[in-house]
């Protein structure tokens, strides 16, 4: 068998930034550092940071007063921000800048008197955070059926924003349905959709043309990982979502499977992909290649307060004497 790797795959810039924030906070302040929700949706990443002293919590009341607390990449509601201030927590915000942009868009629409529609999945941390950042009526739709059933107060004063882990392809039909039902609705340009989500789905489409089977390495609670598996299936390829190499099933690879495609979600570390590759070699894989694709160069700056604190700490640390 041959393995064909998708390009791009794995970590996006927002995930890289979020993980670096936790690592840097642990370096500067020492453990424990508290993280509100999973920093990103990947158990391997979470467990690794736990071993270094990160404590993941779902309720700010569990955090001792004044402690260093990091908001996850998915963003939080205004109520959570206010609660952190009341408890005098030292907050470091690891919200992905693209999620922050969605919050700002929704808030601007709300201030102008628009009812806000979020295209996304109810219960997802990002959607919950966006809903909680907006004053006034907010609705969540996932399908064209949801649009048909929508009951708004003023159909002439509506605006929409989208969950960042959905691609242009994921949202196109819903946006079209919204515009058809509410012709005056306002919303962001399509290029405001998360670049990483769209790039990874495009790579899976290209991969599906070449392989007999698709493996998506990612967490079960990762929205973008689940969507990558769905994209593969929609393009006629048997597709499986696995968290790591232990979930591989040898029976998947019988019956003439000659080419296996592998991709990974935006919060999946490359080490998990390599572990899957190592396991597949025992199943008969004897060649590996990577598809040509977009080489992502996007980076996001770390919070200024954190980098300044590190620079200050480094400057004041005493020099180490070396006896020659």
Secondary structure, DSSP 8 states (H G I E B T S, - for coil): -EEEE-SS-S--HHHHHHHHHHHHHHHHH-S-EEEES-SSS-HHHHHHHHHHTEEEES-GGGS-TT-EEEE-TT---HHHHHHHHHTT-EEEE---HHHHHHHHHHHHHHHTT-EEEEES-TT-HHHHHHHTT--S-EEEE-SHHHHHH---S-TTSEEEEE-TTS-HHHHHHHHHHHHHH-TT-EE--GGGS-HHHHHHHHHHHHHHTT-SEEEEES-TT-HHHHHHHHHHHHTT-EEEEESSGGG--GGGG-SS--EEEEEE-TT--HHHHHHHHHHHHTTT--EEEE-------------HHHHHHHHHHHHHS-------
